[in-house]
Amino acid sequence: MNAERAKVESFVRQNPRLFALLPGEDDRSAQIVETGTGKALHVEWGEIAEAAEKANPLRQSGYLVLVFTDGRQVALADVGFAFAPSTVNTGPLPDLPATFCFRDFRHLAAGVQALLGEEGREREALSAVMLAIALLDGARALKFDISREERELESLLRQLEERGAMP
């Protein structure tokens, strides 16, 4: 067993309310499952270049950053999976956080829905949708299944189009 795999297994054992580890069909892979959302990250043990333990001074909790040989990075944290957004489809966005988690998508989607319930708030709703797109693009780059979130985002976009907020 390599050191990175041992760190992942140890972190998951220490945080059973946050993550579960499901072994792959062979001994070379596994699924790391975020218990709060059911989101799963498939890992090939040989593709993890580094598993670095870090401390979050603001939240008094530790987290584990996985760096893959292809450059992808994801953190196992007290918020679940944490990852960088991608602006490949949005272009630069003001106020874009450095990291997101799947809980952030829920907050953004709920915020858009609330904004759509008020007249004249379409521009704010569109800004939140753009952040959600960057979040999902970051998750997609890590190969997460985001089909459920994409359907929700499509529904929000349709509502914005119906209100005339989309070009």
C-alpha positions in Angstrom: 0.0 0.0 0.0 1.4 3.4 -0.9 1.5 6.4 1.5 -1.2 8.4 -0.3 -3.6 5.6 -0.1 -2.9 5.1 3.6 -3.5 8.8 4.3 -6.9 8.7 2.5 -7.9 5.5 4.3 -6.9 7.0 7.6 -8.7 10.3 7.0 -11.9 8.5 6.0 -11.7 6.3 9.1 -11.3 9.4 11.3 -14.3 11.2 9.6 -17.0 8.5 9.1 -19.8 11.1 9.3 -18.3 12.9 6.3 -17.0 10.2 4.0 -17.1 6.5 3.3 -14.6 4.5 1.3 -15.9 1.7 -1.0 -13.2 -0.6 -2.4 -13.1 -1.1 -6.2 -13.4 -4.4 -7.9 -9.6 -4.7 -7.7 -7.2 -3.4 -5.2 -6.1 -0.5 -7.4 -9.2 1.7 -7.0 -11.9 2.9 -4.7 -14.9 5.3 -4.4 -14.7 8.0 -1.8 -18.4 8.9 -1.0 -19.5 12.1 0.6 -22.1 10.9 3.0 -24.1 14.1 3.1 -24.8 14.2 -0.7 -24.0 10.7 -1.9 -21.5 12.2 -4.3 -18.7 9.8 -5.2 -15.2 10.3 -6.4 -13.6 7.4 -8.2 -9.9 7.2 -7.4 -7.2 5.0 -8.9 -4.6 4.7 -6.2 -1.8 5.0 -8.6 -3.1 8.3 -9.9 -2.8 10.2 -6.6 0.5 12.1 -6.8 0.1 13.6 -3.3 -2.3 13.4 -0.3 -1.4 16.4 1.9 -2.9 16.9 5.3 -3.7 20.6 6.0 -5.2 22.5 8.9 -8.0 25.1 8.5 -7.3 27.8 11.1 -10.7 29.4 10.6 -12.8 26.2 11.1 -10.5 24.4 13.6 -10.5 21.3 11.4 -8.1 19.3 9.3 -8.6 18.4 5.7 -6.8 16.3 3.1 -5.9 17.6 -0.3 -5.6 15.0 -3.1 -3.4 16.0 -6.0 -3.8 13.7 -9.0 -1.0 13.0 -11.6 -3.1 14.9 -14.2 -3.1 18.0 -12.1 -6.7 17.7 -10.7 -7.1 18.6 -7.0 -9.9 18.0 -4.5 -10.0 18.3 -0.8 -11.7 16.1 1.7 -13.0 18.6 4.3 -15.6 19.1 7.0 -17.8 20.5 4.2 -17.4 17.4 2.1 -15.6 17.5 -1.2 -14.0 21.0 -1.8 -12.8 21.9 -5.2 -11.9 24.9 -7.4 -14.5 26.3 -9.8 -13.9 26.4 -13.5 -14.6 29.5 -15.6 -14.2 27.7 -18.9 -17.9 28.4 -19.8 -18.5 31.6 -17.8 -15.4 33.6 -18.3 -14.0 35.6 -15.3 -16.6 36.2 -12.6 -16.4 38.9 -9.9 -16.5 37.5 -6.3 -15.8 33.9 -7.4 -14.6 31.9 -4.4 -11.4 29.9 -4.7 -13.2 26.7 -3.6 -16.7 25.3 -3.7 -18.5 22.3 -2.2 -21.8 20.7 -3.2 -23.5 22.4 -0.3 -22.7 25.7 -2.0 -24.7 24.5 -5.1 -27.8 24.0 -2.9 -27.4 27.5 -1.4 -26.9 29.1 -4.9 -29.9 27.2 -6.3 -32.1 28.1 -3.4 -31.0 31.8 -3.6 -31.8 31.9 -7.3 -35.3 30.4 -6.6 -35.9 33.1 -3.9 -34.7 35.9 -6.2 -37.0 34.7 -9.0 -39.8 35.1 -6.5 -39.2 38.8 -6.5 -39.7 41.3 -9.3 -36.6 43.1 -10.6 -34.1 40.7 -9.1 -33.3 38.8 -12.3 -29.8 40.3 -12.7 -28.8 39.0 -9.2 -30.3 35.6 -10.0 -28.3 35.4 -13.2 -25.1 36.3 -11.3 -25.8 33.4 -8.9 -26.5 31.1 -11.8 -23.1 32.0 -13.3 -21.5 31.0 -10.0 -23.4 27.7 -10.1 -22.2 27.0 -13.6 -18.5 27.6 -12.5 -19.1 25.3 -9.5 -20.5 22.5 -11.7 -17.8 22.9 -14.3 -15.2 22.5 -11.5 -17.1 19.4 -10.3 -17.3 18.0 -13.9 -13.5 18.4 -14.3 -13.1 16.1 -11.3 -15.5 13.6 -13.0 -18.3 13.9 -10.4 -21.7 12.9 -11.6 -23.6 16.2 -11.6 -26.6 15.2 -13.7 -29.1 16.0 -10.9 -27.6 19.5 -10.4 -27.5 20.1 -14.2 -31.2 19.4 -14.4 -31.9 21.8 -11.6 -29.7 24.5 -13.2 -31.5 24.0 -16.5 -34.8 24.6 -14.8 -33.6 27.8 -13.2 -32.2 29.0 -16.6 -35.6 28.3 -18.2 -37.3 30.4 -15.5 -34.8 33.2 -16.2 -35.4 33.0 -19.9 -39.2 33.1 -19.3 -38.6 36.4 -17.3 -36.6 37.8 -20.2 -33.4 37.9 -18.2 -31.4 35.9 -20.7 -29.9 37.4 -23.9 
